[in-house]
Amino acid sequence: MQIRLKRAYVAPTDEDGQRILVDRLWPRGLSKDTARIDLWLKDVAPSSGLRKWFGHDPDKWPEFSQRYRAELKDNPALPALLEIAQHADITLVYAAKDERHNQAVVLKDLLEQAIAQA
């Protein structure tokens, strides 16, 4: 199984597998038809407080990653996402402009670690 990352504003492809939006808010200006999202897991996204604190500031990335992982530790939505990732190719879809510093990067790493340990 493969886990990919893709900005919501990049056109979907057949290689995406199941497209899972991992943002708490729907991407601005993007229609549902254009996005072709199969599943919207709002509950796996960072809390509003954490998202606002981070503000996509790369200098806060290490602390954001740590705080977000702590939030995910007891998040009931995470096992559902892991179950999907273990059985199908998925693309974690996000709206952030920064492709290296966003919650989907943390989620992908966490899922890959969990799958490797299973």
NORNORBEL-V482613 format. One line per field, one symbol per residue. phi: phi as a letter, one per 30 degrees, with the letter a starting at -180 (. if undefined). A space follows every 50 residues. Layout:
BEGIN
phi = ???
END
This chain:
BEGIN
phi = .bccbadddcedbdddidcbdccdcdeeicdddddhddaccedcdddedd ddddhhdedceedeedddddddecddddedddedddbadbbdcbcedddc badddddedddddddddd
END
